[in-house]
Amino acid sequence: ALDFESVPLIGREKEVSTLKTCFSRMIETSSNEKNNTFESRKELVLVAGKSGSGKTAVTRTLEKEVLKHTKGIFVQGKFDMNTSSEPYSGICRAFGSLCLKIKEAPAEVLCTVQACINEQLGNDVDLLLHLIPELGDLISVTANDSAVKDLGADEIESKVERLRFAFRVLMRAFSSAASPIVLFLDDLQWSEVSSLQVLDFLMTDAQNENPLMIIGCYRSDEVDENSLLHNKIVALQEMTDKYKFHLTEIKVGHFGINEIDEIIATTLPNPSMDATLDLAAICLKRTLGNPFFVLEFLKMLHQEGLLQCDNNSNSWTWDVDKIDGATMSTANVVAMLHDQMTKLPHQVQALLQCAAYIGSTFTESTINLVWTTYGRRLVESKLELTAALLHFILKEQILEKADNNTFRWVHDKLQEAALSLTGKRRESFQLDIGRTLYYGLDKQQVEVELFTIVDLINNGNVLRLTEFASANLRAAEKARDLSAFQSAAEYAAHGIGLLKNDKWS
């Protein structure tokens, strides 16, 4: 079988070098005793390219460099296509991972962070506890609702300032004890205004003299001149001199025939023919040089028997003319992945659909709840165990382990393909998954996952159910209390739309 996990990063030497240069500049400036300022200790790197171009793979190459430092930490937060209204989602996933890393750090690091947070944040820590549940475990406190809701609507500006202060103090606490810290924010094109404001908060914090690097990846073809992200990038570019941080932009493009040929030579060791250029030419024509599409195209050729391994000679063979006649362009890679997924066992397909709606990352307990509660509606036979199905999916390289209890999609396009399996049932599917989580999780878990649950229910086009109008109200209040006013307005408007006419009389 083909082993795509072991394929090295090919054709991205320039992009990786630029990324490492930014990291080295931050480290060297921080350790330079002659320079006692913090001018260049913050690095913001924006990596842009089309979906499948390899932005995430390029960024993750830096993790090994970070971990060479005893106290270095590399964490990732990912924004989700299904929960674009959820305030601070990717930011809080990254900070949540930071909390887990700090909790596992040596006692001196943990104690330093805890002391800094307790001394400097005070009651304002409650603002963050509602956003980052892992923080409560780190400092052994629980959220106090009254501390967040004690300000009236006329004190909005004060709330924003408190939240700005809280995020800054939290990062100061982390970066003072663990260094260097690299914060990787993936899929920024799905971020909302509140999350983008946090970039301002962190990059313009003059009191944080510790090294900090934030890397943001986004799909360049989904960001136009009128988008929130584009406007934020322009604003950040204008801030670099005043706040003394570096901003570097990296463009990740498609492959040419030479890079594709190298991928083939690496993926198909010991090819039976002397040259692989003919196959590379077909791959280029069919995939337009998109790296992820190339790998998926090769995987599809293997599954269809168009790439075959001779076990006796341990060499790979193919018929170029046969491949050319049997395949078509994969400009729509989701359609190709969809076709491949329909060939998987039925229960695997059903579980993938459930997982796709839960989000870009999810815990085993959450998918188990959805599967054991809702999965029986999708399959006629006895439900297979969640763990067994997940094990199969991991082997198929559709999902991967993020940590011991958390899974994530290997690529966004795989999640999109799984979503497409539901076809015309998409709205009802989202509503059913949302309701399953709403009724199946305990009250505390519902509050933690409230934005995700309400987004699913809203996208499911629920019609005038007063109960979910109240859920939208809670989401609006929670977003308002977190100073995410645009999200609050959207939830409030949706909730009002769910009310029956007699509620207004």
ChimeraX attribute file (.defattr): number of C-alpha atoms within 10 A of each C-alpha:
attribute: neighborCount
match mode: 1-to-1
recipient: residues
	/A:1	9
	/A:2	15
	/A:3	10
	/A:4	16
	/A:5	8
	/A:6	9
	/A:7	13
	/A:8	11
	/A:9	14
	/A:10	15
	/A:11	17
	/A:12	16
	/A:13	11
	/A:14	11
	/A:15	18
	/A:16	18
	/A:17	13
	/A:18	15
	/A:19	22
	/A:20	17
	/A:21	12
	/A:22	19
	/A:23	24
	/A:24	14
	/A:25	15
	/A:26	24
	/A:27	21
	/A:28	13
	/A:29	19
	/A:30	23
	/A:31	12
	/A:32	10
	/A:33	9
	/A:34	7
	/A:35	11
	/A:36	11
	/A:37	12
	/A:38	19
	/A:39	19
	/A:40	21
	/A:41	24
	/A:42	31
	/A:43	23
	/A:44	23
	/A:45	22
	/A:46	21
	/A:47	25
	/A:48	23
	/A:49	19
	/A:50	17
	/A:51	21
	/A:52	23
	/A:53	21
	/A:54	22
	/A:55	26
	/A:56	19
	/A:57	14
	/A:58	19
	/A:59	21
	/A:60	15
	/A:61	14
	/A:62	17
	/A:63	15
	/A:64	11
	/A:65	14
	/A:66	21
	/A:67	14
	/A:68	10
	/A:69	12
	/A:70	10
	/A:71	17
	/A:72	18
	/A:73	23
	/A:74	23
	/A:75	21
	/A:76	23
	/A:77	23
	/A:78	23
	/A:79	26
	/A:80	23
	/A:81	17
	/A:82	18
	/A:83	23
	/A:84	19
	/A:85	25
	/A:86	26
	/A:87	27
	/A:88	24
	/A:89	24
	/A:90	25
	/A:91	25
	/A:92	21
	/A:93	22
	/A:94	22
	/A:95	25
	/A:96	21
	/A:97	20
	/A:98	25
	/A:99	25
	/A:100	15
	/A:101	16
	/A:102	22
	/A:103	20
	/A:104	12
	/A:105	16
	/A:106	10
	/A:107	11
	/A:108	10
	/A:109	18
	/A:110	21
	/A:111	16
	/A:112	15
	/A:113	26
	/A:114	20
	/A:115	12
	/A:116	17
	/A:117	21
	/A:118	14
	/A:119	9
	/A:120	15
	/A:121	19
	/A:122	10
	/A:123	13
	/A:124	19
	/A:125	28
	/A:126	23
	/A:127	24
	/A:128	22
	/A:129	19
	/A:130	21
	/A:131	22
	/A:132	23
	/A:133	19
	/A:134	21
	/A:135	26
	/A:136	17
	/A:137	14
	/A:138	18
	/A:139	18
	/A:140	9
	/A:141	13
	/A:142	14
	/A:143	19
	/A:144	14
	/A:145	13
	/A:146	9
	/A:147	14
	/A:148	21
	/A:149	16
	/A:150	10
	/A:151	13
	/A:152	10
	/A:153	11
	/A:154	8
	/A:155	10
	/A:156	15
	/A:157	10
	/A:158	13
	/A:159	22
	/A:160	18
	/A:161	12
	/A:162	18
	/A:163	21
	/A:164	18
	/A:165	18
	/A:166	23
	/A:167	21
	/A:168	22
	/A:169	21
	/A:170	23
	/A:171	20
	/A:172	23
	/A:173	23
	/A:174	26
	/A:175	22
	/A:176	19
	/A:177	21
	/A:178	24
	/A:179	20
	/A:180	26
	/A:181	24
	/A:182	25
	/A:183	22
	/A:184	25
	/A:185	24
	/A:186	25
	/A:187	22
	/A:188	23
	/A:189	22
	/A:190	22
	/A:191	27
	/A:192	23
	/A:193	17
	/A:194	22
	/A:195	20
	/A:196	18
	/A:197	15
	/A:198	17
	/A:199	16
	/A:200	15
	/A:201	18
	/A:202	21
	/A:203	24
	/A:204	19
	/A:205	18
	/A:206	13
	/A:207	10
	/A:208	20
	/A:209	18
	/A:210	22
	/A:211	25
	/A:212	26
	/A:213	23
	/A:214	21
	/A:215	20
	/A:216	25
	/A:217	22
	/A:218	23
	/A:219	20
	/A:220	16
	/A:221	11
	/A:222	12
	/A:223	17
	/A:224	11
	/A:225	9
	/A:226	8
	/A:227	11
	/A:228	16
	/A:229	20
	/A:230	15
	/A:231	14
	/A:232	16
	/A:233	15
	/A:234	11
	/A:235	12
	/A:236	20
	/A:237	14
	/A:238	12
	/A:239	17
	/A:240	18
	/A:241	11
	/A:242	9
	/A:243	17
	/A:244	17
	/A:245	23
	/A:246	22
	/A:247	20
	/A:248	15
	/A:249	17
	/A:250	17
	/A:251	13
	/A:252	20
	/A:253	17
	/A:254	19
	/A:255	20
	/A:256	16
	/A:257	19
	/A:258	14
	/A:259	18
	/A:260	27
	/A:261	21
	/A:262	16
	/A:263	23
	/A:264	21
	/A:265	16
	/A:266	16
	/A:267	20
	/A:268	22
	/A:269	13
	/A:270	15
	/A:271	20
	/A:272	16
	/A:273	10
	/A:274	7
	/A:275	11
	/A:276	19
	/A:277	16
	/A:278	14
	/A:279	21
	/A:280	24
	/A:281	19
	/A:282	20
	/A:283	26
	/A:284	24
	/A:285	16
	/A:286	19
	/A:287	24
	/A:288	19
	/A:289	23
	/A:290	24
	/A:291	25
	/A:292	17
	/A:293	26
	/A:294	24
	/A:295	20
	/A:296	18
	/A:297	21
	/A:298	21
	/A:299	20
	/A:300	18
	/A:301	17
	/A:302	16
	/A:303	14
	/A:304	13
	/A:305	12
	/A:306	18
	/A:307	19
	/A:308	17
	/A:309	20
	/A:310	11
	/A:311	8
	/A:312	6
	/A:313	10
	/A:314	12
	/A:315	15
	/A:316	16
	/A:317	16
	/A:318	19
	/A:319	12
	/A:320	17
	/A:321	11
	/A:322	10
	/A:323	18
	/A:324	14
	/A:325	8
	/A:326	11
	/A:327	14
	/A:328	13
	/A:329	15
	/A:330	20
	/A:331	15
	/A:332	11
	/A:333	22
	/A:334	20
	/A:335	16
	/A:336	18
	/A:337	22
	/A:338	18
	/A:339	14
	/A:340	16
	/A:341	19
	/A:342	13
	/A:343	10
	/A:344	13
	/A:345	11
	/A:346	15
	/A:347	21
	/A:348	19
	/A:349	20
	/A:350	21
	/A:351	23
	/A:352	26
	/A:353	24
	/A:354	24
	/A:355	28
	/A:356	24
	/A:357	24
	/A:358	24
	/A:359	19
	/A:360	21
	/A:361	21
	/A:362	18
	/A:363	17
	/A:364	16
	/A:365	12
	/A:366	15
	/A:367	22
	/A:368	19
	/A:369	16
	/A:370	24
	/A:371	25
	/A:372	14
	/A:373	14
	/A:374	20
	/A:375	21
	/A:376	15
	/A:377	10
	/A:378	16
	/A:379	13
	/A:380	10
	/A:381	9
	/A:382	8
	/A:383	14
	/A:384	15
	/A:385	11
	/A:386	19
	/A:387	12
	/A:388	11
	/A:389	17
	/A:390	21
	/A:391	12
	/A:392	14
	/A:393	18
	/A:394	16
	/A:395	10
	/A:396	11
	/A:397	15
	/A:398	19
	/A:399	23
	/A:400	19
	/A:401	14
	/A:402	15
	/A:403	9
	/A:404	8
	/A:405	10
	/A:406	14
	/A:407	21
	/A:408	21
	/A:409	22
	/A:410	16
	/A:411	18
	/A:412	18
	/A:413	21
	/A:414	21
	/A:415	24
	/A:416	20
	/A:417	22
	/A:418	26
	/A:419	21
	/A:420	18
	/A:421	20
	/A:422	17
	/A:423	10
	/A:424	9
	/A:425	11
	/A:426	17
	/A:427	17
	/A:428	17
	/A:429	22
	/A:430	28
	/A:431	21
	/A:432	19
	/A:433	23
	/A:434	25
	/A:435	20
	/A:436	17
	/A:437	25
	/A:438	22
	/A:439	10
	/A:440	15
	/A:441	16
	/A:442	10
	/A:443	12
	/A:444	9
	/A:445	12
	/A:446	17
	/A:447	18
	/A:448	14
	/A:449	15
	/A:450	22
	/A:451	26
	/A:452	26
	/A:453	25
	/A:454	29
	/A:455	21
	/A:456	27
	/A:457	24
	/A:458	22
	/A:459	17
	/A:460	20
	/A:461	13
	/A:462	17
	/A:463	13
	/A:464	15
	/A:465	13
	/A:466	16
	/A:467	11
	/A:468	21
	/A:469	25
	/A:470	16
	/A:471	21
	/A:472	28
	/A:473	20
	/A:474	20
	/A:475	27
	/A:476	25
	/A:477	20
	/A:478	24
	/A:479	26
	/A:480	22
	/A:481	25
	/A:482	23
	/A:483	23
	/A:484	23
	/A:485	20
	/A:486	17
	/A:487	24
	/A:488	24
	/A:489	17
	/A:490	15
	/A:491	29
	/A:492	21
	/A:493	15
	/A:494	16
	/A:495	25
	/A:496	17
	/A:497	15
	/A:498	20
	/A:499	18
	/A:500	14
	/A:501	9
	/A:502	6
	/A:503	8
	/A:504	7
	/A:505	5
